[in-house]
Amino acid sequence: MNWAVITGASGAIGRAISACLAQRGFSLVLHYHSAEEPMQKFSFEISRRYNVDTKILPADFTSENSTRAFCETLESLKVPLQCLIHCAGGVPSPNSLSRITPSDWNTIFSLNATAPFFITQAALRLFVPNSDIIFISSISTKYGGGENTLHYAAAKAAVESIARGLARRLAAETIKVNVIRAGFILTGAHKKMGRTREDIQERISKIPLRRVGTPDDISRAVSFLLDSPFVTGSVVEVTGGD
Ligand SMILES: NC(=O)c1ccc[n+]([C@@H]2O[C@H](COP(=O)([O-])OP(=O)(O)OC[C@H]3O[C@@H](n4cnc5c(N)ncnc54)[C@H](OP(=O)(O)O)[C@@H]3O)[C@@H](O)[C@H]2O)c1
């Protein structure tokens, strides 16, 4: 039985992707940061529903020590890895252009770019042939971020470059590497950033398809990439035309 690792499996998009992979028969290593109880419940339910094995692994990717410990644990699991999804991310330190501090910058980069790179490096020994790595990036890379998220957009742009570099280097090992560039997806992340219902309505009015995306829109793109043996080094936009 082959395994998938999903970072940020406790988030809305991470849960949708995890369920999709379990449905496809993967056993799962599910990462979370703070949502321990919901993660335990989700892990139990998914394992029972799809008859797959699950393990849960906590880590704070804004901390170098915690990321290192996560990487060491991952390597020690010695599972045959066929899929690695980098979904942990977000904007823990939103701030305006003139107020972004070095600490805000480092926090955002650690979570959204640095940790995904070092987790991939640690996972390399576990991959079986014909594997996939997928990074969840953001439409913000196209616009350079919003009012308080310039540093977030820069970190996601970095991860897109990391993905392209990995795709070229890992192709010989039959590991495909792709990016899903997510548009505006309705999850708890927006509320955490203080966005109001009005903010969200205004944002929707700028999306050509005139609706928000859902976590399932992203998991469908994951399925597409897993089913596409000739697609690597690509950025798949799931943005409603944004
Ligand atoms: N929602 C959107 O519109 C949108 C658009 C573009 C890209 N994205 C990207 O999609 C991914 C998932 O976002 P989401 O909307 O599903 O948000 P979410 O529900 O808030 O999930 C965020 C995930 O990241 C984890 N996380 C947060 N801080 C962390 C930290 N310090 N260390 C390790 N993990 C941490 C969370 O863990 P806990 O919950 O356990 O703390 C959770 O699993 C992110 O990479 C985000 O940047 C989202």
The ligand as a Gaussian input file, in Angstrom:
#p B3LYP/6-31G(d) Opt

LIG

0 1
 N       -8.288000      29.834000       1.069000
 C       -7.794000      30.486000       0.017000
 O       -8.444000      31.368000      -0.567000
 C       -6.415000      30.175000      -0.475000
 C       -5.991000      30.796000      -1.676000
 C       -4.732000      30.523000      -2.166000
 C       -3.907000      29.636000      -1.511000
 N       -4.327000      29.059000      -0.353000
 C       -3.386000      28.140000       0.312000
 O       -4.039000      26.916000       0.551000
 C       -3.451000      26.287000       1.694000
 C       -4.546000      25.862000       2.671000
 O       -5.271000      27.009000       3.095000
 P       -6.760000      26.948000       3.696000
 O       -7.527000      28.016000       3.015000
 O       -7.285000      25.538000       3.704000
 O       -6.502000      27.489000       5.160000
 P       -6.761000      26.855000       6.597000
 O       -8.063000      26.153000       6.650000
 O       -6.506000      27.993000       7.544000
 O       -5.583000      25.781000       6.724000
 C       -4.244000      26.151000       6.943000
 C       -3.448000      24.901000       7.270000
 O       -2.083000      25.293000       7.529000
 C       -1.721000      24.849000       8.832000
 N       -0.844000      25.826000       9.474000
 C       -1.145000      27.118000       9.822000
 N       -0.111000      27.663000      10.484000
 C        0.843000      26.706000      10.564000
 C        2.133000      26.653000      11.158000
 N        2.652000      27.695000      11.826000
 N        2.851000      25.506000      11.035000
 C        2.359000      24.430000      10.370000
 N        1.132000      24.420000       9.803000
 C        0.392000      25.546000       9.903000
 C       -3.018000      24.755000       9.614000
 O       -2.857000      23.871000      10.729000
 P       -3.829000      23.945000      12.046000
 O       -5.216000      24.249000      11.535000
 O       -3.710000      22.594000      12.677000
 O       -3.285000      25.032000      12.911000
 C       -3.957000      24.206000       8.539000
 O       -3.796000      22.817000       8.417000
 C       -2.464000      27.299000       2.273000
 O       -1.161000      26.996000       1.829000
 C       -2.914000      28.618000       1.679000
 O       -1.849000      29.550000       1.584000
 C       -5.561000      29.301000       0.177000

